[in-house]
Amino acid sequence: MTEAAQQALSILRDGSQFSWYVIPIFAFVVYVYAVEIERRKWSLVLAGLAFWGMDWFNEIWNSVFFHLNGRAPMWGAPDDTAFLILIGLNIEIMFMFAVAGIAFCKMLPADPRMKILGLPNRLVLALANSIFCVIVEIWLNHVDALTWDWSFWDADSPWLIVVFGYLHFFLVSYWVHDMKTVRAKLITVGAIWGVVAVAVLVFGLGLGWL
């Protein structure tokens, strides 16, 4: 097991790590959703929840991957945190992803059919925003806040992180955002979070792999 993985395991779900700054961050997340609910911006609210759910899906498979190989997760978050939820997910990252989908969807052109450089704007923005997120991750890795212990998942192979780490977050959240009916959005978001819930029950509470 790598040193970073051992360090992360040593604080995994350790309540003594708690810091009060978590509470105002939580309040900020609630405020962001409250504002969009007040405005009846259901496309933003549900796209944000879809984005957040996709991150949970990623974090769960990362934890399962670590359990199966016993060496290291694809990414870890062993540095200072108020609470490490999963091997690569701390509470600060969780709250960030909770609102990131709303923020990114606010940047979408009103017309889904509009082209950028001759390509669908949703695809271009999903790719551009994924690259932006990976650049942030490279910096976080540089300061040891986010660890990578596999040679195929690092700054030398960023395209893998772009495609398998982020691109589907954006594509799914934009897809939900552009659905024609609130019912379709609710069904899709419900399905995403349903899969997450089942995975937590099976791999977490059932098998103890998380």
Secondary structure, 3 states (H helix, E strand, C coil): CCHHHHHHHHHECCHHHCCCCHHHHHHHHHHHHHHHHHCCCHHHHHHHHHHHHHHHHHHHHHHHHHHHHCCCCCCECCCCCCCEEECCEEHHHHHHHHHHHHHHHCCCCCCCCCEECCEEHHHHHHHHHHHHHHHHHHHHHHCCCCECCECCECCCCHHHHHHHHHHHHHHHHHHHHHCCCHHHHHHHHHHHHHHHHHHHHHHHHHCCCC
